[in-house]
Amino acid sequence: MEESVDTATAILASAAVLLRERMFDDISYRALADEVGISERTIYRQYPTRAHLLAALSNWIEQTSFPLPPFVTVSDFRAAVHQRFRAFDALPAYAYVSARASAISPTLDTEPAYITRAIEAMLDVAAPTLNRRDRRRVAASLRYFSSAMFWARLRTGFDLDAGDICDAFDRAVDTVLAKLPDPTWAER
């Protein structure tokens, strides 16, 4: 079983290396197998479809290249997302893979992502009086505005850099939080 984990990691690390040279769609299982030094069949065993490979690669990239700093308050959350957007600007090919993976149907765990759980925990502490429905709505909005997809849409659609995207993120967060019954908690 240990070899399987090592093989999977080697495949993902090699795919990340290949992303520096070409787009995800241009990385064939054959080229990936050659890069890793394994058979193409081994890659298919690990990742039966390109959607599986894309989702796994995105998760691996998120963990290795874009780890989200911990946050408890809304201010910490903003700072963590700003740091994340600057990291996306530094490695745009990786960020685009993450954005694309978030647009496909889930192929891996149905467990909520770390950032979703962290946002919900932040809201539980910062706004304990929020009802469950509003907390879920706010968490979903904040999750989207902090995502690689949001960054990618503003980067490609409007040619914005990380600084501009951080400004747009801050305005979006302010708008979401201002619509709540008691927005004063958002300043903490």
N, CA and C atoms as a LAMMPS dump frame, in Angstrom:
ITEM: TIMESTEP
0
ITEM: NUMBER OF ATOMS
564
ITEM: BOX BOUNDS ff ff ff
-5.0000000000000000e+02 5.0000000000000000e+02
-5.0000000000000000e+02 5.0000000000000000e+02
-5.0000000000000000e+02 5.0000000000000000e+02
ITEM: ATOMS id mol type element x y z
1 1 1 N 0.827 -1.195 0
2 1 2 C 0 0 0
3 1 3 C 0.871 1.26 0
4 2 1 N 1.978 1.242 0.717
5 2 2 C 2.867 2.39 0.785
6 2 3 C 3.374 2.774 -0.611
7 3 1 N 3.7 1.772 -1.446
8 3 2 C 4.178 2.031 -2.796
9 3 3 C 3.126 2.784 -3.599
10 4 1 N 1.842 2.467 -3.396
11 4 2 C 0.753 3.126 -4.09
12 4 3 C 0.733 4.62 -3.78
13 5 1 N 0.905 4.964 -2.523
14 5 2 C 0.929 6.373 -2.132
15 5 3 C 2.131 7.064 -2.776
16 6 1 N 3.288 6.431 -2.729
17 6 2 C 4.478 7.015 -3.334
18 6 3 C 4.314 7.18 -4.847
19 7 1 N 3.71 6.201 -5.487
20 7 2 C 3.472 6.284 -6.925
21 7 3 C 2.514 7.426 -7.243
22 8 1 N 1.449 7.522 -6.479
23 8 2 C 0.473 8.597 -6.704
24 8 3 C 1.134 9.963 -6.539
25 9 1 N 1.944 10.113 -5.513
26 9 2 C 2.642 11.379 -5.287
27 9 3 C 3.626 11.671 -6.412
28 10 1 N 4.338 10.65 -6.869
29 10 2 C 5.279 10.83 -7.971
30 10 3 C 4.554 11.264 -9.24
31 11 1 N 3.402 10.699 -9.469
32 11 2 C 2.61 11.075 -10.653
33 11 3 C 2.196 12.538 -10.558
34 12 1 N 1.687 12.938 -9.403
35 12 2 C 1.227 14.323 -9.23
36 12 3 C 2.387 15.31 -9.303
37 13 1 N 3.506 14.97 -8.677
38 13 2 C 4.677 15.853 -8.725
39 13 3 C 5.182 16 -10.159
40 14 1 N 5.189 14.914 -10.903
41 14 2 C 5.628 14.974 -12.302
42 14 3 C 4.645 15.761 -13.158
43 15 1 N 3.367 15.599 -12.902
44 15 2 C 2.361 16.382 -13.639
45 15 3 C 2.558 17.873 -13.362
46 16 1 N 2.878 18.208 -12.119
47 16 2 C 3.121 19.61 -11.782
48 16 3 C 4.345 20.152 -12.525
49 17 1 N 5.368 19.335 -12.64
50 17 2 C 6.555 19.744 -13.391
51 17 3 C 6.187 19.977 -14.856
52 18 1 N 5.418 19.076 -15.425
53 18 2 C 5.006 19.221 -16.825
54 18 3 C 4.131 20.458 -17.044
55 19 1 N 3.393 20.867 -16.013
56 19 2 C 2.555 22.062 -16.132
57 19 3 C 3.38 23.324 -16.371
58 20 1 N 4.624 23.285 -15.991
59 20 2 C 5.483 24.452 -16.226
60 20 3 C 5.792 24.628 -17.709
61 21 1 N 5.65 23.53 -18.465
62 21 2 C 5.993 23.549 -19.883
63 21 3 C 4.776 23.572 -20.795
64 22 1 N 3.65 23.036 -20.326
65 22 2 C 2.462 22.934 -21.187
66 22 3 C 1.182 22.984 -20.373
67 23 1 N 0.086 23.129 -21.084
68 23 2 C -1.231 23.169 -20.452
69 23 3 C -1.631 21.755 -20.01
70 24 1 N -2.553 21.683 -19.058
71 24 2 C -2.997 20.383 -18.55
72 24 3 C -3.504 19.483 -19.675
73 25 1 N -4.3 20.04 -20.583
74 25 2 C -4.854 19.236 -21.684
75 25 3 C -3.775 18.664 -22.602
76 26 1 N -2.598 19.259 -22.591
77 26 2 C -1.501 18.797 -23.446
78 26 3 C -0.6 17.777 -22.754
79 27 1 N -0.939 17.408 -21.528
80 27 2 C -0.162 16.399 -20.808
81 27 3 C -0.86 15.055 -20.991
82 28 1 N -0.265 14.206 -21.804
83 28 2 C -0.852 12.884 -22.045
84 28 3 C -0.429 11.928 -20.941
85 29 1 N -1.2 10.879 -20.779
86 29 2 C -0.818 9.842 -19.815
87 29 3 C 0.517 9.212 -20.233
88 30 1 N 0.761 9.111 -21.513
89 30 2 C 2.027 8.551 -22.015
90 30 3 C 3.191 9.442 -21.593
91 31 1 N 3.077 10.767 -21.808
92 31 2 C 4.147 11.692 -21.431
93 31 3 C 4.353 11.682 -19.917
94 32 1 N 3.274 11.601 -19.192
95 32 2 C 3.35 11.556 -17.74
96 32 3 C 4.031 10.274 -17.275
97 33 1 N 3.687 9.167 -17.88
98 33 2 C 4.319 7.886 -17.539
99 33 3 C 5.821 7.931 -17.821
100 34 1 N 6.193 8.509 -18.956
101 34 2 C 7.61 8.634 -19.293
102 34 3 C 8.333 9.512 -18.271
103 35 1 N 7.687 10.584 -17.868
104 35 2 C 8.288 11.503 -16.884
105 35 3 C 8.514 10.813 -15.542
106 36 1 N 7.535 10.012 -15.111
107 36 2 C 7.62 9.333 -13.813
108 36 3 C 8.504 8.097 -13.9
109 37 1 N 8.565 7.481 -15.083
110 37 2 C 9.322 6.244 -15.237
111 37 3 C 8.519 5.014 -14.87
112 38 1 N 7.218 5.082 -15.16
113 38 2 C 6.323 3.959 -14.9
114 38 3 C 5.508 3.702 -16.155
115 39 1 N 4.683 2.664 -16.112
116 39 2 C 3.85 2.371 -17.283
117 39 3 C 2.618 3.275 -17.29
118 40 1 N 2.118 3.473 -18.474
119 40 2 C 0.886 4.249 -18.645
120 40 3 C -0.261 3.573 -17.893
121 41 1 N -0.238 2.273 -17.88
122 41 2 C -1.277 1.49 -17.196
123 41 3 C -1.309 1.804 -15.692
124 42 1 N -0.145 2.025 -15.091
125 42 2 C -0.076 2.372 -13.668
126 42 3 C -0.771 3.706 -13.407
127 43 1 N -0.607 4.629 -14.316
128 43 2 C -1.282 5.925 -14.151
129 43 3 C -2.794 5.737 -14.244
130 44 1 N -3.243 4.947 -15.181
131 44 2 C -4.686 4.689 -15.3
132 44 3 C -5.234 4.007 -14.053
133 45 1 N -4.429 3.16 -13.419
134 45 2 C -4.874 2.514 -12.183
135 45 3 C -5.058 3.539 -11.069
136 46 1 N -4.167 4.499 -11.013
137 46 2 C -4.245 5.545 -9.986
138 46 3 C -5.34 6.569 -10.312
139 47 1 N -5.42 6.96 -11.58
140 47 2 C -6.329 8.028 -12.026
141 47 3 C -7.033 7.564 -13.296
142 48 1 N -8.161 6.863 -13.134
143 48 2 C -8.836 6.243 -14.282
144 48 3 C -9.286 7.226 -15.367
145 49 1 N -9.562 8.454 -14.99
146 49 2 C -9.982 9.449 -15.976
147 49 3 C -9.161 10.717 -15.783
148 50 1 N -9.195 11.569 -16.775
149 50 2 C -8.493 12.858 -16.656
150 50 3 C -9.13 13.719 -15.578
151 51 1 N -10.435 13.553 -15.351
152 51 2 C -11.095 14.297 -14.272
153 51 3 C -10.532 13.886 -12.915
154 52 1 N -10.267 12.594 -12.738
155 52 2 C -9.651 12.124 -11.498
156 52 3 C -8.25 12.71 -11.327
157 53 1 N -7.483 12.703 -12.409
158 53 2 C -6.134 13.258 -12.359
159 53 3 C -6.187 14.754 -12.061
160 54 1 N -7.075 15.474 -12.721
161 54 2 C -7.192 16.917 -12.511
162 54 3 C -7.571 17.226 -11.064
163 55 1 N -8.549 16.518 -10.524
164 55 2 C -8.976 16.764 -9.137
165 55 3 C -7.846 16.454 -8.156
166 56 1 N -7.168 15.337 -8.352
167 56 2 C -6.068 14.965 -7.45
168 56 3 C -4.906 15.952 -7.574
169 57 1 N -4.594 16.346 -8.801
170 57 2 C -3.516 17.306 -9.023
171 57 3 C -3.853 18.645 -8.371
172 58 1 N -5.083 19.08 -8.509
173 58 2 C -5.51 20.325 -7.887
174 58 3 C -5.367 20.255 -6.366
175 59 1 N -5.821 19.165 -5.77
176 59 2 C -5.688 19.017 -4.314
177 59 3 C -4.221 19.027 -3.898
178 60 1 N -3.394 18.334 -4.647
179 60 2 C -1.973 18.276 -4.325
180 60 3 C -1.329 19.662 -4.447
181 61 1 N -1.666 20.375 -5.514
182 61 2 C -1.133 21.73 -5.711
183 61 3 C -1.587 22.645 -4.583
184 62 1 N -2.863 22.558 -4.224
185 62 2 C -3.384 23.393 -3.127
186 62 3 C -2.587 23.152 -1.849
187 63 1 N -2.31 21.899 -1.55
188 63 2 C -1.593 21.565 -0.312
189 63 3 C -0.121 21.943 -0.365
190 64 1 N 0.516 21.781 -1.513
191 64 2 C 1.961 22.009 -1.59
192 64 3 C 2.343 23.431 -1.99
193 65 1 N 1.577 24.063 -2.853
194 65 2 C 1.952 25.385 -3.357
195 65 3 C 1.108 26.523 -2.809
196 66 1 N -0.1 26.23 -2.402
197 66 2 C -1.003 27.281 -1.936
198 66 3 C -1.628 26.962 -0.574
199 67 1 N -0.826 26.561 0.39
200 67 2 C -1.445 26.25 1.686
201 67 3 C -2.077 27.519 2.257
202 68 1 N -3.236 27.371 2.792
203 68 2 C -3.958 28.517 3.337
204 68 3 C -3.521 28.735 4.778
205 69 1 N -2.997 29.93 5.091
206 69 2 C -2.629 30.187 6.478
207 69 3 C -3.866 30.083 7.378
208 70 1 N -3.684 29.662 8.602
209 70 2 C -4.839 29.55 9.493
210 70 3 C -5.449 30.93 9.77
211 71 1 N -6.738 30.943 10.01
212 71 2 C -7.411 32.204 10.343
213 71 3 C -8.539 31.922 11.332
214 72 1 N -8.818 32.928 12.152
215 72 2 C -9.894 32.832 13.131
216 72 3 C -10.863 33.991 12.948
217 73 1 N -10.318 35.169 12.659
218 73 2 C -11.143 36.358 12.503
219 73 3 C -11.312 36.692 11.02
220 74 1 N -12.224 37.591 10.746
221 74 2 C -12.427 38.044 9.371
222 74 3 C -11.163 38.742 8.86
223 75 1 N -10.51 39.505 9.724
224 75 2 C -9.254 40.172 9.322
225 75 3 C -8.189 39.149 8.961
226 76 1 N -8.071 38.084 9.765
227 76 2 C -7.112 37.009 9.455
228 76 3 C -7.464 36.352 8.127
229 77 1 N -8.759 36.151 7.902
230 77 2 C -9.229 35.534 6.659
231 77 3 C -8.833 36.381 5.459
232 78 1 N -9.059 37.688 5.561
233 78 2 C -8.685 38.58 4.465
234 78 3 C -7.185 38.491 4.185
235 79 1 N -6.384 38.529 5.232
236 79 2 C -4.924 38.464 5.062
237 79 3 C -4.511 37.127 4.43
238 80 1 N -5.135 36.039 4.855
239 80 2 C -4.811 34.717 4.303
240 80 3 C -5.152 34.651 2.813
241 81 1 N -6.298 35.191 2.442
242 81 2 C -6.711 35.17 1.034
243 81 3 C -5.813 36.079 0.204
244 82 1 N -5.437 37.232 0.746
245 82 2 C -4.512 38.113 0.017
246 82 3 C -3.201 37.378 -0.264
247 83 1 N -2.688 36.682 0.742
248 83 2 C -1.45 35.913 0.566
249 83 3 C -1.634 34.843 -0.51
250 84 1 N -2.794 34.211 -0.497
251 84 2 C -3.11 33.161 -1.467
252 84 3 C -3.169 33.723 -2.894
253 85 1 N -3.805 34.869 -3.072
254 85 2 C -3.895 35.482 -4.397
255 85 3 C -2.513 35.889 -4.911
256 86 1 N -1.64 36.372 -4.039
257 86 2 C -0.278 36.703 -4.462
258 86 3 C 0.467 35.431 -4.887
259 87 1 N 0.22 34.331 -4.174
260 87 2 C 0.828 33.046 -4.556
261 87 3 C 0.29 32.584 -5.907
262 88 1 N -1 32.799 -6.159
263 88 2 C -1.578 32.455 -7.462
264 88 3 C -0.885 33.251 -8.572
265 89 1 N -0.645 34.53 -8.341
266 89 2 C 0.033 35.35 -9.344
267 89 3 C 1.44 34.836 -9.623
268 90 1 N 2.102 34.304 -8.588
269 90 2 C 3.466 33.795 -8.757
270 90 3 C 3.5 32.473 -9.535
271 91 1 N 2.43 31.669 -9.429
272 91 2 C 2.356 30.368 -10.113
273 91 3 C 1.014 30.239 -10.848
274 92 1 N 0.792 31.058 -11.865
275 92 2 C -0.526 31.062 -12.504
276 92 3 C -0.933 29.735 -13.142
277 93 1 N 0.002 28.979 -13.694
278 93 2 C -0.372 27.695 -14.307
279 93 3 C -0.982 26.77 -13.265
280 94 1 N -0.425 26.774 -12.071
281 94 2 C -0.967 25.947 -10.988
282 94 3 C -2.338 26.473 -10.548
283 95 1 N -2.452 27.792 -10.438
284 95 2 C -3.726 28.382 -10.006
285 95 3 C -4.836 28.077 -11.012
286 96 1 N -4.507 28.104 -12.308
287 96 2 C -5.509 27.795 -13.319
288 96 3 C -5.973 26.342 -13.226
289 97 1 N -5.065 25.432 -12.882
290 97 2 C -5.46 24.034 -12.683
291 97 3 C -6.441 23.936 -11.517
292 98 1 N -6.152 24.64 -10.445
293 98 2 C -7.059 24.631 -9.287
294 98 3 C -8.417 25.212 -9.66
295 99 1 N -8.403 26.282 -10.429
296 99 2 C -9.661 26.901 -10.852
297 99 3 C -10.457 25.954 -11.738
298 100 1 N -9.784 25.334 -12.656
299 100 2 C -10.469 24.408 -13.569
300 100 3 C -11.028 23.2 -12.823
301 101 1 N -10.253 22.681 -11.889
302 101 2 C -10.709 21.511 -11.124
303 101 3 C -11.948 21.837 -10.307
304 102 1 N -12.058 23.058 -9.833
305 102 2 C -13.231 23.41 -9.033
306 102 3 C -14.488 23.51 -9.882
307 103 1 N -14.323 23.582 -11.195
308 103 2 C -15.471 23.692 -12.094
309 103 3 C -16.007 22.343 -12.557
310 104 1 N -15.271 21.259 -12.279
311 104 2 C -15.737 19.937 -12.72
312 104 3 C -16.507 19.258 -11.601
313 105 1 N -17.217 18.234 -11.948
314 105 2 C -17.94 17.457 -10.951
315 105 3 C -16.952 16.792 -10.01
316 106 1 N -17.302 16.716 -8.736
317 106 2 C -16.383 16.082 -7.79
318 106 3 C -16.139 14.618 -8.151
319 107 1 N -14.88 14.222 -8.042
320 107 2 C -14.539 12.835 -8.317
321 107 3 C -13.913 12.185 -7.092
322 108 1 N -13.57 13.005 -6.111
323 108 2 C -12.917 12.476 -4.927
324 108 3 C -13.884 12.538 -3.747
325 109 1 N -13.389 12.905 -2.602
326 109 2 C -14.2 12.948 -1.39
327 109 3 C -15.337 13.962 -1.51
328 110 1 N -16.419 13.67 -0.83
329 110 2 C -17.519 14.621 -0.768
330 110 3 C -17.423 15.443 0.506
331 111 1 N -16.386 15.208 1.277
332 111 2 C -16.113 15.963 2.492
333 111 3 C -15.831 17.42 2.126
334 112 1 N -16.381 18.396 2.885
335 112 2 C -16.092 19.797 2.577
336 112 3 C -14.594 20.092 2.644
337 113 1 N -14.153 20.979 1.797
338 113 2 C -12.748 21.365 1.755
339 113 3 C -12.357 22.053 3.06
340 114 1 N -11.053 22.032 3.336
341 114 2 C -10.538 22.672 4.547
342 114 3 C -11.001 24.12 4.649
343 115 1 N -10.916 24.861 3.547
344 115 2 C -11.271 26.279 3.604
345 115 3 C -12.745 26.469 3.964
346 116 1 N -13.595 25.593 3.475
347 116 2 C -15.019 25.687 3.807
348 116 3 C -15.228 25.474 5.299
349 117 1 N -14.591 24.452 5.845
350 117 2 C -14.716 24.189 7.29
351 117 3 C -14.132 25.34 8.097
352 118 1 N -13.015 25.913 7.649
353 118 2 C -12.384 27.018 8.362
354 118 3 C -13.262 28.272 8.332
355 119 1 N -13.888 28.549 7.205
356 119 2 C -14.792 29.705 7.11
357 119 3 C -15.987 29.505 8.036
358 120 1 N -16.552 28.311 8.034
359 120 2 C -17.688 28.037 8.917
360 120 3 C -17.292 28.184 10.383
361 121 1 N -16.105 27.721 10.741
362 121 2 C -15.623 27.859 12.124
363 121 3 C -15.417 29.333 12.467
364 122 1 N -14.866 30.105 11.539
365 122 2 C -14.685 31.538 11.748
366 122 3 C -16.027 32.212 12.001
367 123 1 N -17.021 31.854 11.198
368 123 2 C -18.352 32.433 11.37
369 123 3 C -18.988 32.009 12.686
370 124 1 N -18.757 30.774 13.113
371 124 2 C -19.286 30.31 14.403
372 124 3 C -18.743 31.151 15.548
373 125 1 N -17.464 31.525 15.461
374 125 2 C -16.844 32.327 16.515
375 125 3 C -17.223 33.798 16.371
376 126 1 N -17.116 34.323 15.148
377 126 2 C -17.32 35.75 14.917
378 126 3 C -18.788 36.163 14.954
379 127 1 N -19.668 35.268 14.575
380 127 2 C -21.099 35.601 14.487
381 127 3 C -21.943 34.455 15.035
382 128 1 N -21.843 34.201 16.344
383 128 2 C -22.543 33.045 16.912
384 128 3 C -24.071 33.135 16.804
385 129 1 N -24.604 34.337 16.565
386 129 2 C -26.058 34.482 16.473
387 129 3 C -26.606 34.25 15.068
388 130 1 N -25.728 34.049 14.102
389 130 2 C -26.202 33.77 12.738
390 130 3 C -26.961 32.452 12.717
391 131 1 N -28.104 32.455 12.053
392 131 2 C -28.821 31.182 11.929
393 131 3 C -28.088 30.299 10.92
394 132 1 N -28.405 29.042 10.938
395 132 2 C -27.697 28.054 10.114
396 132 3 C -27.761 28.382 8.616
397 133 1 N -28.939 28.773 8.154
398 133 2 C -29.11 29.098 6.735
399 133 3 C -28.223 30.276 6.324
400 134 1 N -28.239 31.359 7.099
401 134 2 C -27.424 32.522 6.767
402 134 3 C -25.934 32.205 6.865
403 135 1 N -25.539 31.406 7.854
404 135 2 C -24.134 31.024 7.993
405 135 3 C -23.687 30.244 6.754
406 136 1 N -24.526 29.334 6.279
407 136 2 C -24.17 28.552 5.085
408 136 3 C -24.091 29.441 3.846
409 137 1 N -25.002 30.384 3.73
410 137 2 C -24.972 31.304 2.586
411 137 3 C -23.727 32.18 2.609
412 138 1 N -23.421 32.737 3.777
413 138 2 C -22.237 33.583 3.898
414 138 3 C -20.983 32.753 3.631
415 139 1 N -20.916 31.564 4.203
416 139 2 C -19.747 30.696 4.004
417 139 3 C -19.575 30.364 2.519
418 140 1 N -20.653 30.07 1.825
419 140 2 C -20.568 29.752 0.395
420 140 3 C -20.066 30.954 -0.407
421 141 1 N -20.561 32.132 -0.078
422 141 2 C -20.112 33.344 -0.772
423 141 3 C -18.641 33.609 -0.509
424 142 1 N -18.234 33.534 0.75
425 142 2 C -16.838 33.789 1.092
426 142 3 C -15.926 32.738 0.473
427 143 1 N -16.394 31.512 0.405
428 143 2 C -15.613 30.428 -0.212
429 143 3 C -15.37 30.729 -1.685
430 144 1 N -16.415 31.173 -2.388
431 144 2 C -16.246 31.481 -3.809
432 144 3 C -15.28 32.651 -4.005
433 145 1 N -15.488 33.727 -3.244
434 145 2 C -14.656 34.916 -3.439
435 145 3 C -13.198 34.688 -3.042
436 146 1 N -12.912 33.63 -2.298
437 146 2 C -11.529 33.322 -1.918
438 146 3 C -10.927 32.226 -2.797
439 147 1 N -11.639 31.823 -3.819
440 147 2 C -11.248 30.654 -4.622
441 147 3 C -10.307 30.997 -5.776
442 148 1 N -9.671 29.958 -6.268
443 148 2 C -8.844 30.089 -7.462
444 148 3 C -9.707 30.462 -8.671
445 149 1 N -10.947 30.004 -8.681
446 149 2 C -11.826 30.335 -9.8
447 149 3 C -12.101 31.848 -9.848
448 150 1 N -12.372 32.454 -8.691
449 150 2 C -12.592 33.904 -8.63
450 150 3 C -11.339 34.619 -9.134
451 151 1 N -10.177 34.203 -8.623
452 151 2 C -8.916 34.806 -9.056
453 151 3 C -8.753 34.669 -10.58
454 152 1 N -8.993 33.464 -11.101
455 152 2 C -8.799 33.206 -12.537
456 152 3 C -9.755 34.032 -13.395
457 153 1 N -10.992 34.164 -12.956
458 153 2 C -11.957 34.953 -13.738
459 153 3 C -11.54 36.417 -13.813
460 154 1 N -11.057 36.96 -12.705
461 154 2 C -10.635 38.361 -12.708
462 154 3 C -9.3 38.538 -13.429
463 155 1 N -8.455 37.543 -13.336
464 155 2 C -7.147 37.611 -14.001
465 155 3 C -7.319 37.548 -15.514
466 156 1 N -8.102 36.577 -16.001
467 156 2 C -8.249 36.414 -17.446
468 156 3 C -9.308 37.34 -18.035
469 157 1 N -10.392 37.553 -17.315
470 157 2 C -11.484 38.364 -17.854
471 157 3 C -11.224 39.857 -17.817
472 158 1 N -10.433 40.301 -16.832
473 158 2 C -10.219 41.738 -16.658
474 158 3 C -8.745 42.12 -16.591
475 159 1 N -7.859 41.131 -16.756
476 159 2 C -6.414 41.356 -16.734
477 159 3 C -5.97 42.054 -15.442
478 160 1 N -6.538 41.634 -14.317
479 160 2 C -6.171 42.203 -13.024
480 160 3 C -5.02 41.408 -12.416
481 161 1 N -4.211 42.087 -11.618
482 161 2 C -3.156 41.388 -10.884
483 161 3 C -3.633 41.118 -9.465
484 162 1 N -2.79 40.493 -8.671
485 162 2 C -3.193 40.086 -7.32
486 162 3 C -3.665 41.265 -6.48
487 163 1 N -2.995 42.407 -6.582
488 163 2 C -3.402 43.581 -5.803
489 163 3 C -4.818 44.016 -6.137
490 164 1 N -5.124 44.08 -7.427
491 164 2 C -6.471 44.461 -7.86
492 164 3 C -7.502 43.407 -7.458
493 165 1 N -7.11 42.145 -7.553
494 165 2 C -8.022 41.066 -7.188
495 165 3 C -8.278 41.084 -5.684
496 166 1 N -7.265 41.409 -4.904
497 166 2 C -7.457 41.544 -3.448
498 166 3 C -8.446 42.667 -3.146
499 167 1 N -8.345 43.776 -3.867
500 167 2 C -9.296 44.879 -3.677
501 167 3 C -10.72 44.431 -4.008
502 168 1 N -10.879 43.722 -5.122
503 168 2 C -12.206 43.228 -5.502
504 168 3 C -12.722 42.243 -4.458
505 169 1 N -11.846 41.377 -3.96
506 169 2 C -12.211 40.427 -2.906
507 169 3 C -12.692 41.171 -1.663
508 170 1 N -11.945 42.189 -1.251
509 170 2 C -12.334 42.949 -0.057
510 170 3 C -13.704 43.6 -0.235
511 171 1 N -13.955 44.164 -1.412
512 171 2 C -15.268 44.774 -1.671
513 171 3 C -16.379 43.723 -1.648
514 172 1 N -16.105 42.571 -2.212
515 172 2 C -17.103 41.495 -2.215
516 172 3 C -17.395 41.026 -0.787
517 173 1 N -16.352 40.851 0.016
518 173 2 C -16.548 40.431 1.414
519 173 3 C -17.341 41.49 2.163
520 174 1 N -16.99 42.765 1.982
521 174 2 C -17.73 43.846 2.643
522 174 3 C -19.203 43.808 2.262
523 175 1 N -19.494 43.579 0.998
524 175 2 C -20.881 43.528 0.526
525 175 3 C -21.637 42.358 1.146
526 176 1 N -21.009 41.188 1.178
527 176 2 C -21.65 40.007 1.763
528 176 3 C -21.944 40.242 3.241
529 177 1 N -20.955 40.738 3.953
530 177 2 C -21.113 40.912 5.398
531 177 3 C -22.059 42.052 5.748
532 178 1 N -22.136 43.085 4.914
533 178 2 C -23.008 44.227 5.182
534 178 3 C -24.488 43.859 5.096
535 179 1 N -24.808 42.801 4.378
536 179 2 C -26.208 42.399 4.211
537 179 3 C -26.75 41.623 5.414
538 180 1 N -25.868 41.314 6.355
539 180 2 C -26.305 40.56 7.529
540 180 3 C -27.01 41.474 8.514
541 181 1 N -27.882 40.905 9.352
542 181 2 C -28.656 41.714 10.291
543 181 3 C -27.785 42.601 11.196
544 182 1 N -26.662 42.101 11.683
545 182 2 C -25.78 42.869 12.566
546 182 3 C -24.361 42.766 12.027
547 183 1 N -23.985 43.643 11.072
548 183 2 C -22.682 43.516 10.441
549 183 3 C -21.512 44 11.301
550 184 1 N -21.769 44.517 12.5
551 184 2 C -20.67 45.027 13.327
552 184 3 C -19.684 43.937 13.722
553 185 1 N -20.137 42.692 13.798
554 185 2 C -19.228 41.595 14.162
555 185 3 C -18.158 41.369 13.127
556 186 1 N -18.429 41.773 11.889
557 186 2 C -17.476 41.541 10.802
558 186 3 C -16.218 42.379 10.948
559 187 1 N -16.26 43.405 11.779
560 187 2 C -15.098 44.273 11.961
561 187 3 C -14.08 43.65 12.915
562 188 1 N -14.488 42.625 13.645
563 188 2 C -13.568 42.01 14.614
564 188 3 C -12.538 41.175 13.954
